Amino acid sequence: MIKAVVLLSGRGSNFKALLDADLPVTFSAAISNRPDAAGLEYAHAHGIPAVALDHKKFPTREAFDEALIAEIEKAGADLVVLAGYMRILTRAFVERYAGRLINIHPSLLPSFPGLHTHESALREGVKIHGCTVHFVTAALDHGPVVIQAAVPVLPDDTPETLAARVLAQEHRIYPQAVRWFAEGKLVISDGCVNVREQGVSQWVLATP
Ligand code: GRF
């Protein structure tokens, strides 16, 4: 079993999906930069150490990330999983965990990095939207793509209905990505990720 630390800032539904997926992973800690993050409750419920590390108490982003690294190292981590973690990481952090730091983003990257992806998708009138699991690099919401899921954008969608359709797929692809990582099946070469297994698909097309 590999050890993974989850970083989150809010609701934690992706963390819950990972816990429910019965992965070959020991979650050694869940850490939130927001002490009131609802997602930490899932850690409590599963007997996983829950750490609240309030970023407001640190003078600089660097100081906060150093404390974050100390917590991660204390718990032990082969993999660091960003699950709705809403803080920009320092370059030092990203470099330290290069190749073992993954994120889920609610768009088909490289389209719509940053916040408010569902609003942006509706504004642009795209007909296909989705979500992406990727390895994290120093560029925000960028990095080698592990798996993507696509969903249709329907004529009467609101940001909320579209977000819900995408979120259902997030809960599907994130456990898959973490499972592949845990099984040692992910290979990054030339900035692209392949899965060392016959016949697997790194995309999902979801019908509503
Ligand atoms: C998800 O939409 C994820 O893609 C994004 O932040 C949101 C977190 O949701 N990075 P949750 O906290 O996992 O419910």
Residues whose N, C-alpha, C, O or C-beta is under 5 A from the ligand:
A	BS01	GRF	G10 R11 G12 S13 N14 F15 A83 G84 I104 H105 P106
